[in-house]
């Protein structure tokens, strides 16, 4: 695990991964990208990730305590694009009753 991953506020959040069953949708992934995701985690129409309620089936852990993506290296683009402190992050955190976090500073 990289230092960035270890220090990421995402590791104690996970709110974006449990915001909506329609959020973890595939957008610009090609068939090869989708094939890297274990089939049991892809929904039946292959349009996105399978969910359990509003929670992505690839999310491990407890929201707001400790979370991890079980397919982090091959996660969809929508998951990669949500960044700590951005609009989507803050919206998901609000839905779970969590305080906002500062946007990540890019170097």
MONOR-V804204 format. One record per helix or strand of 3 or more residues. SS is the DSSP state (alpha for helix, beta for strand). FROM is the first residue (numbers start at 0). TO is the last residue. If there is no record, write none. Layout:
SS|FROM|TO, SS|FROM|TO
This chain:
alpha|2|6, alpha|8|11, alpha|14|17, alpha|30|35, alpha|38|40, beta|58|61, beta|65|68, alpha|71|73, alpha|76|80, alpha|86|94
